[in-house]
Amino acid sequence: MSEFRSFRDFYPFYLAEHANRTCRRLHFIGSCLVLAVVGTAIVARDARWLWLAPLVGYGFAWVGHFAFEKNRPATFKHPLYSLAGDWVMFADVLRGRVSI
């Protein structure tokens, strides 16, 4: 994370790495599925559901990067900032600040 002094510095880079609309849509779908998996685990009171959360979250996102965006996910070099970026972008989509 040495090239970014803060998440505020990282987020414009993150958005630039998600310029492709299909990639952003796949990220959004993956994030929705993560929330559904976590919700299911809570309602079912069964933590075994949680192994699916990273699978659906990263699975959809990485398909977006490799198949549509044609770049390497930022997760590989900036895992914590990238995870935060996923959720900030998700919230920005819900607020209408980022289009899908």
N, C-alpha and C positions, 0 to 999 in steps of 0.2 A: 504494500500500500504506500510505499515511499513516494511515488509520483503524485499522489493526491494528499493534500494537507488535511482534508476533511471530507465528509460525505457531501457537503454542499459543493465542493470542487469536483467530486466524482460524478454526481448525478447528471450534469450535462453530457459527460462522456457516455454514461450509461444510456441515456436517451438516444444519443447518436448511434450507438451500437444496436438500437432497436428501431431503425428507420423504416423497415419493411412492415407494412400493415399486417400481413399474415403472421409474421413473427410476434407482433404485439398481441394479436388475437389469440395465438396459441399460448402465450404467457398468461393472458387473462383467463383462458379456459383452465389451464393448469392450476392457477391460483384458486379459482373457484372450486376445483376438485379437491385441492388441499383442504380448504375450509370444510367441504362436505365430508371428507375422510375424518378430520378432527372432530367435527360434529357427530358423526356416527360413532366414533370411539367414545365420546362423552355420553351420548344417549345410551349406547349399549353397555357402558361401563366395562369396556374391553380394550385395553391398550394394544392388543395385537393388530388392530386396524391401522395403527400409526406407521407401520412399516411401509404402507402404501403412500403416505404423504410425500416423501422425497421422490418416490418413483413417478407419481403423476405430475408433481410440480416440475421436477427437472426434466422428466421425459418429454412433456409437451414443449417446454422452453427450448430444450436442445434440438428437437426436431425443427423448431422455428429457426434456430440459428444455422444449423447445418444445411437444411433443405431450402430455406427461403432467404435468410439474411446473408448466407454464405460467409459467415465469420465464426470465430471461436467464442463461445460464451465467456463473458467477463468473469464468471465464477472461477475459471481456472487460475486467474491471476489475482483476483480481488474477491474472495469468497464472501466475506462479511459485508462489504459494501454492496456487492451484487445482490445478496439476499435482501438487504435493506432496500435496494433499488427496485427489486421485484415488487415489494409491498407498497412502496411510495408510488411507483407507476400504476399499480392496481388501484390505489386510492385516487390518483390523478385521473384515471379513466372514469371512475365512478363520479368524480367531480366535473367531468367534461373538459379537463385541462389537456388530456392526451386522447387523441381519437383512435378508435379501433374500427 
